[in-house]
Amino acid sequence: MAQLYGCLYEAGEPGDFKPLACVKSGSEYILKVDTELSVDSLTLEVNNIQIGSTDNTKDHTTYLKTKADGTVYVDGSFSVSKGNPVVYTGNANILSATVTFAADAKHIQIENMDNTNRIYISFDGGTMWRTIQTGYILDIDCDAVSSIDIKADADTTPYELLTLE
């Protein structure tokens, strides 16, 4: 089972990753978005305005079709990662090690199977590390990743990697 996570960047620094909310509508899951606009000194009050951008800038925003509870409908086709599932298991240590995949991965799911220690992964040779808290799973799509660096708070911290290669 996959969980979608997101984080808020403040002053250019990422915060903690938190699960994003979604609702089930029929056989599909829909990401929940709640935005509100209020003006204190005027009579204008609009609740649950849903807008989006075609290119992540304010210049190209558009209204989104939503339900009253903030559920956003998404129409069209989606690019889904496809490939052969491959499982890698191991133990992360304090010193980083490189896990090399059999082929370029299009999707990676990494589970920290420990109850005490955090795991850290890097996709850029150890320049920037991402934290996977105890018992959490990081689930990401990617273009073509051939390896990751992995380390942990303590030696022999168990992990499991699932890739689509």
HELIX and SHEET records of a PDB file:
HELIX    1   1 LYS A   58  HIS A   60  5                                   3    
SHEET    1   A 2 TYR A   5  GLY A   6  0                                        
SHEET    2   A 2 LYS A  18  PRO A  19 -1                                        
SHEET    1   B 2 TYR A   9  GLU A  10  0                                        
SHEET    2   B 2 GLU A  13  PRO A  14 -1                                        
SHEET    1   C 2 CYS A  22  SER A  25  0                                        
SHEET    2   C 2 GLU A  28  LEU A  31 -1                                        
SHEET    1   D 2 LEU A  37  SER A  38  0                                        
SHEET    2   D 2 GLU A  45  VAL A  46 -1                                        
SHEET    1   E 2 ILE A  51  SER A  53  0                                        
SHEET    2   E 2 THR A  61  TYR A  63 -1                                        
SHEET    1   F 6 PRO A  85  ALA A  92  0                                        
SHEET    2   F 6 THR A 157  LEU A 164 -1                                        
SHEET    3   F 6 ALA A  97  ASN A 112 -1                                        
SHEET    4   F 6 ILE A 137  ALA A 152 -1                                        
SHEET    5   F 6 ILE A 119  SER A 122 -1                                        
SHEET    6   F 6 ARG A 130  ILE A 132 -1                                        
END                                                                             
